[in-house]
Amino acid sequence: MQDKHLYEYAIIRIVPKVEREEFVNTGIIVFCKKEQYIKVLYKIDKAKLQLYSDELDYDQLEQNLQAFVKIAQGAKEGGPIAAFDVPSRFRWMTAVRSSVIQTSRPHPGMCSNLEEISERLFSELVL
């Protein structure tokens, strides 16, 4: 029997017009402290986002979401936040903010395979 891992996840949302508080799920962040695991998956759905606003800068969105990936990976290109330990990186990425890219509150779960749960959550909540 495989060990179960306590993990947390948050949904990455694009909020085209912050003042309207409408959003489109665009990605997930999955984190497990015990396994020192953090993963970001995302997909920008331009067709869906254009229903909310035609003023989005998709190149900027891509750069900002790539920054999340680099921070999660602990890559040098991720800047000083990427040098934090894994739990601190997750907490930074899921901090409440009023910008075009926001995250949900973290949600807990238990699983035996973090890669599988990451793909499943991404498929169910974003795709």
C-alpha positions in Angstrom: 0.0 0.0 0.0 1.3 3.4 -1.0 1.6 6.2 1.6 -1.0 8.9 1.4 0.3 12.5 1.1 -1.4 15.5 2.6 -1.4 18.1 -0.1 -2.9 21.5 -0.8 -3.9 23.1 -4.0 -5.1 26.4 -5.2 -6.7 27.4 -8.5 -5.1 30.1 -10.6 -7.7 32.5 -11.9 -7.6 35.3 -14.5 -9.8 38.2 -13.5 -10.1 40.2 -16.7 -11.8 43.1 -15.0 -10.9 43.2 -11.3 -13.7 45.5 -10.5 -16.3 43.0 -11.7 -14.7 40.1 -9.8 -15.6 37.6 -12.7 -12.9 35.1 -13.3 -11.8 32.2 -15.5 -9.9 29.2 -14.0 -6.6 29.0 -15.9 -4.3 26.8 -13.8 -3.5 25.1 -10.5 -0.8 25.0 -7.9 -0.3 21.7 -6.0 1.9 21.6 -2.9 3.0 18.9 -0.5 5.2 20.0 2.4 6.3 16.5 3.4 7.5 15.6 -0.2 8.8 19.2 -0.9 6.6 19.1 -3.9 5.2 22.1 -5.8 3.8 22.2 -9.3 2.1 24.8 -11.4 0.0 23.8 -14.5 -1.8 26.4 -16.6 -3.5 27.0 -19.9 -4.7 30.4 -21.2 -8.1 30.0 -22.9 -8.2 33.1 -25.1 -11.6 32.4 -26.5 -13.2 32.2 -23.1 -11.3 35.2 -21.8 -12.4 37.3 -24.8 -16.0 36.8 -23.7 -15.1 38.9 -20.6 -12.7 41.5 -22.0 -11.0 42.3 -25.2 -8.3 44.4 -23.4 -6.1 41.7 -22.0 -2.4 41.6 -22.8 -1.9 37.9 -23.4 1.9 38.2 -23.7 2.0 39.8 -20.2 -0.4 37.0 -18.8 2.0 34.4 -20.3 5.0 36.1 -18.7 3.3 36.3 -15.3 2.1 32.7 -15.4 5.6 31.6 -16.5 6.9 33.4 -13.4 4.7 31.2 -11.3 6.2 28.1 -12.9 9.8 29.4 -12.4 9.0 30.2 -8.7 7.5 26.7 -8.2 10.6 25.1 -9.8 12.9 27.2 -7.6 14.6 28.5 -10.8 17.1 31.3 -10.6 15.0 33.1 -13.3 12.2 33.1 -10.8 13.9 35.9 -8.8 14.3 36.1 -5.1 10.9 34.4 -4.3 12.1 31.3 -6.1 15.0 31.0 -3.6 12.5 30.6 -0.7 11.8 27.1 0.7 8.9 25.2 -0.9 6.2 26.1 1.7 7.1 29.8 1.5 6.9 29.8 -2.3 3.4 28.2 -2.2 2.3 30.7 0.4 3.6 33.6 -1.6 1.9 32.4 -4.8 -1.4 31.9 -3.0 -1.4 35.2 -1.1 -4.5 37.3 -1.6 -4.1 40.0 -4.2 -6.3 42.2 -6.3 -4.7 41.9 -9.7 -5.6 40.2 -13.0 -4.0 36.9 -11.8 -5.4 35.7 -8.5 -5.6 32.3 -6.7 -8.3 30.7 -4.8 -7.9 29.9 -1.1 -5.8 26.7 -0.7 -7.8 23.4 -0.4 -6.5 20.3 1.3 -6.6 16.7 0.1 -4.9 13.3 0.5 -3.4 11.3 -2.3 -0.8 8.6 -3.0 0.5 10.1 -6.3 1.1 13.8 -6.5 1.7 13.9 -10.2 -1.6 12.1 -10.9 -3.5 14.4 -8.6 -2.0 17.4 -10.2 -3.1 16.2 -13.7 -6.5 15.2 -12.4 -7.2 18.5 -10.7 -5.9 20.5 -13.7 -8.2 18.5 -16.0 -11.3 18.8 -13.7 -10.9 22.4 -12.7 -9.3 24.1 -15.7 -9.7 22.1 -18.9 
